[in-house]
C-alpha cells in the first residue's frame, strides 16, 4: 500500500545515500543497479513507482517503509510509528548521530527531514504494472539489447555474495512479472557478473553468470523473436560449461534448445533437450529432487518441441515421462507443486499446437490457479487457455480469460508477444460487440499504436 510522502522518492534516496556517505555506484551495487540508474531516480528522470523496488531500496537504505510512502503490511498489528528524534543537533534543526550508520538515528534524521509519509494516497501512482503508457516489451528489448550487443567492459567486479542476492531478487521480479524493474536491474547485473567471472577462476562465478544469462533468455522469450535470445542462451551455455554444475548446464542447454525450437529447428531442439536429461542423476530409489524436477522440466520442453512439429504420439510419450518424474517428487511438496503446474501448462500448449482446443481446455481446467506457485506461471496458463478458446471459435471466452490474466499478472499480459497477436485476432472478430472494452484492452497490451 502507498501513502503520500512529503518528498519525492528520488529525494529520499539521495538524502539517505548521502547520510550513509555512499556514492551512487555503491548504492547501485548494493541493490543491483547501475550508478546512472540511481542518478535517474534521484533527479526524477525515472520516477520511482514500483512497490517492490521501493521496498528493496527501503531495506538496503535501512529506512522505514513510510519513508517512501509505503504502509507496512503489519501496521495495524504492530502499531508502527516513525522513530522519535534522538541525538545531537545538526544544521537546519535535523538530528544525526555521530555514528551515521546506526539505523535508528538515521531513521530519525530522515523523519526530521520530512520523509515519513501520511496515510494519504500517493497521487498519480498505482500498483506496479499499471503504467500502461510504457511498453515493457520495448524496454526489455532495448535494455537487454544494449548489454548483449555492447557489454560494458568498464564495470567493476561485484562480490559473488552480492550477485547471488541480486540474482534472487531478479528472479522474484521475473516470477511476479515485474518486467520493467527487471529491465532496469538485469543489464547492470549481467555486466557485473561478467566482470566477476573474468576476475576469478572460481567456477561459482561462471555458474552465477550462466544463471543471469538464463534469466535474460527467459525474459526475451516473452518478446517477438529478435536474435537477442540466441546471444543470451549461447553465453549462458558457455558460462555453464565452465561452472561445473550439472543442473545449471542442463537448464542452459534446455534454453538453447528452446531458442532452436522457436526458430523451427524442432529435431535439433529435441536432441539437445534429451541429451541434457541423460546427464541427470535420477537413478535409484531416492534421487536428488532437484534432478527429478529438472528431468520433468526437460521432458515437458521435449514434448512441446515435438508437438510443434506435429508429432502427437511422441508428444504423449514425452509428457508421460515428465509425469512419471513429477510423481516421484511427492516427498518434496514445493518442487512437486511447481512440476505439476509446469506439466499442465505444457500439455495445454502442446494440445493447442496440435489443434486440439478441447483437450487443451480440459488440461487447463484440471488445475486451479491457486495450485500454481507463481504469478508468471498462472498468467502463462491463462494466456494459453485464451488461445485455446480462440482456436475453438469462442472469442468472448478468450477475451474474458485474458482479462483474468491481466488481473493476475498485468506485467505478463502487457509484455508477452503472444497476447498481442491474439488480441489482434480478436479485434478482427465479427463478435466484437460481445467483448466490451476490447479496444482499451488492446491499447493496454500495446496491440495497437
RABELDA-V113742 format. One record per pair of residues at least 12 apart in sequence whose C-alpha atoms are under 8 Angstrom apart, sorted by the first residue. I is the first residue (numbers start at 1). GAP is how many residues later the second one is. Records with the same first field share a line. If there is no record, write none. Layout:
I = GAP + GAP
//
This chain:
1 = 69 + 70 + 71 + 72
2 = 49 + 67 + 68 + 69 + 119 + 120
3 = 63 + 66 + 67 + 68 + 114 + 115 + 116 + 117 + 118 + 119
4 = 65 + 113 + 114 + 115 + 116 + 117 + 118 + 119
5 = 61 + 62 + 63 + 64 + 110 + 111 + 112 + 113 + 117
6 = 108 + 109 + 110 + 111
7 = 107 + 108
9 = 32 + 33 + 38 + 39 + 59
10 = 31 + 32 + 33 + 34 + 37 + 38
11 = 31 + 32
12 = 55 + 56 + 103
13 = 28 + 29 + 44
14 = 28
15 = 95
16 = 45 + 90 + 94
17 = 44
19 = 81 + 87
20 = 80 + 81
24 = 12 + 14 + 15
25 = 13
29 = 129 + 133
30 = 30 + 132
31 = 25 + 26 + 29 + 135
32 = 131 + 134 + 153 + 154 + 156 + 157
33 = 151 + 152 + 153 + 155 + 156
34 = 151 + 154
37 = 147
49 = 76 + 77 + 78 + 79
50 = 77 + 78 + 79 + 131
51 = 19 + 76 + 77
52 = 76
53 = 128
54 = 14
55 = 15
62 = 41 + 45
63 = 40 + 43 + 44
64 = 18 + 43
66 = 16 + 49 + 50 + 51 + 52
67 = 43 + 44 + 48 + 49 + 50
68 = 47 + 48 + 49
69 = 47 + 48 + 49 + 53
70 = 47
71 = 48
82 = 25 + 26 + 29 + 34
83 = 21 + 24 + 25 + 28
84 = 24
85 = 20 + 23 + 24 + 26 + 27
86 = 19 + 22
87 = 18
93 = 19
94 = 15 + 18 + 19
95 = 13 + 14 + 17
96 = 12 + 13
128 = 50
129 = 49 + 281 + 282
130 = 280
132 = 282 + 312 + 313
133 = 311
135 = 279 + 280 + 311
136 = 43 + 44 + 275 + 278 + 279
137 = 85 + 86 + 277 + 278 + 279
139 = 41 + 44
140 = 39 + 40 + 43 + 79 + 80
141 = 79 + 82
143 = 40 + 41 + 44
144 = 39 + 42 + 43 + 72 + 84
145 = 83
146 = 41
147 = 40 + 43 + 44
148 = 80 + 83 + 84
151 = 40
152 = 39
153 = 38 + 42
155 = 36 + 37 + 40
156 = 36 + 39 + 40
157 = 35 + 36 + 37 + 38 + 39 + 42
158 = 34 + 35 + 37 + 38
159 = 37
160 = 36 + 45
163 = 26 + 29 + 30 + 45
164 = 44
166 = 23
167 = 45
170 = 12 + 15 + 16
171 = 44
174 = 45 + 202
175 = 199 + 200 + 201 + 202
176 = 198 + 199 + 200 + 233
177 = 198 + 199 + 232 + 233 + 234 + 235
178 = 233
179 = 40 + 232 + 233 + 236
186 = 26 + 30
189 = 23
190 = 19 + 22 + 23
193 = 12 + 15 + 16 + 19
194 = 15
197 = 12
203 = 39 + 40 + 41
204 = 39 + 40
205 = 38
206 = 33 + 34 + 36 + 37
207 = 32 + 33 + 35 + 36 + 37 + 38 + 41
208 = 35
209 = 27 + 30 + 31
210 = 25 + 26 + 27 + 28 + 29 + 30 + 33 + 38 + 42
211 = 25 + 29 + 37
212 = 24
213 = 19 + 20 + 22 + 23
214 = 18 + 19 + 22 + 37 + 38 + 41
216 = 13 + 16
217 = 12 + 15 + 16 + 38
218 = 37
222 = 193 + 194 + 195 + 196
223 = 192 + 193 + 194
224 = 193
229 = 30
230 = 26 + 29
233 = 19 + 22 + 23 + 26
234 = 22
236 = 16
237 = 12 + 15 + 16 + 19
240 = 12
246 = 33 + 34
247 = 33 + 43 + 44 + 47
249 = 27
250 = 26 + 27 + 44
251 = 43
253 = 19 + 20 + 23
254 = 18 + 19 + 22 + 44 + 47
256 = 13 + 16
257 = 12 + 13 + 15 + 16
258 = 43
261 = 44
266 = 39 + 40 + 42 + 43
267 = 38 + 39
269 = 33 + 36
270 = 32 + 35 + 36
273 = 25 + 26 + 28 + 29
274 = 24 + 25 + 28
276 = 22
277 = 17 + 18 + 21 + 22
280 = 15
289 = 40 + 43 + 46
290 = 45
292 = 33 + 34 + 36 + 37
293 = 32 + 33 + 36 + 42 + 43 + 46
295 = 27 + 30
296 = 25 + 26 + 27 + 28 + 29 + 30 + 43 + 47
297 = 25 + 42 + 45 + 46
298 = 24
299 = 19 + 20 + 22 + 23
300 = 18 + 19 + 22 + 42 + 43 + 46 + 47
301 = 45
302 = 13 + 16
303 = 12 + 13 + 14 + 15 + 16 + 43 + 47
304 = 42 + 43 + 45 + 46
307 = 43 + 44 + 46 + 47
308 = 42 + 45 + 46
310 = 43 + 44
312 = 42
315 = 35
319 = 24 + 28
322 = 21
323 = 17 + 20
326 = 13 + 14
337 = 34 + 35 + 36
338 = 34 + 35
341 = 26 + 30 + 31 + 32 + 36
342 = 35
344 = 19 + 20 + 23
345 = 19 + 32 + 35 + 36 + 39
347 = 13 + 16
348 = 12 + 13 + 15 + 16 + 33 + 36 + 37
349 = 35
352 = 32 + 35 + 36 + 39
355 = 36
357 = 31 + 32 + 34 + 35
358 = 30 + 34
360 = 25 + 28
361 = 24 + 27 + 28
364 = 17 + 21
375 = 33 + 34
376 = 33 + 36
378 = 27 + 30
379 = 26 + 27 + 29 + 30 + 33 + 34
380 = 32
382 = 19 + 20 + 22 + 23
383 = 18 + 19 + 22 + 30 + 36
385 = 13 + 16
386 = 12 + 13 + 15 + 16
387 = 35
395 = 31 + 34 + 36
396 = 35 + 38 + 39
399 = 27 + 36 + 39
413 = 32
414 = 30 + 31 + 32
415 = 30
419 = 26
420 = 22 + 25 + 26 + 27
421 = 26
423 = 19 + 24
424 = 18 + 23
427 = 12
//
